[in-house]
């Protein structure tokens, strides 16, 4: 697809500077920044997901940030449909699509394609989540094995999200998820020439940045945001309720943890997540340009020079 229009993808773990890099590229090349972070889609999580600041969002067009309610579940398929529409809209406006995020499944779906599974009714999703909560992972996987033995054998008990997804698909469609994928195959939904930049900082540097950023979130109102989210009384199985910092601060608000312990636990969870993201990026994403540092002003010239070469 060398003749296809370009799309820049900026990937990296949390706290690696993706937002700043995306803004620099979009400013330099008349771009539209399109979110590929599974938690930044939720409007109630501006602080805890480090959503771009209003001033930055006003500098260039930003899309798919805060577009869904926390009461909704955003799957890779749903995001891909929205992202494809925003990429096309950016092109029609004569702008460069700049896709930025650390959700590996979303980026993989954009680059490689995703088998299209029929929309799962919200009632089925809700019933599956309730069933999982009522009987627990072991019993739930045993029930799944009767309907989709392949998924049950492949998925560990701890992978609650994919277990529930497999159950919802087979319940709603009568066909296992793998069957849909095999019969339909997958192909990219967006005709594009993808240029991928990966931020891959050293772990020690990244972990320090994760800790500092969560401390900054706390100073910017993260606890109030968690309190407002808790007041909605949402199902704890919803994706937004599992955002980094939400479970730990929710435990503090429920009187189960002192605030300093909740913050420390959230920082540890963030570091663990960043480590998994680094591993995924290293093994699953073929980057065209790698920055082995937290992105900052000193990396701007090199990054923009790469982008210019890619676009020429």
Helices and strands as residue ranges (DSSP letters): E 6-12, H 18-28, E 31-35, H 54-59, E 62-63, H 76-92, E 96-101, H 104-112, H 122-147, H 149-154, H 160-173, H 177-184, E 193-199, H 203-219, H 222-231, G 239-242, H 246-253, H 259-284, E 289-291, G 297-299, H 300-311
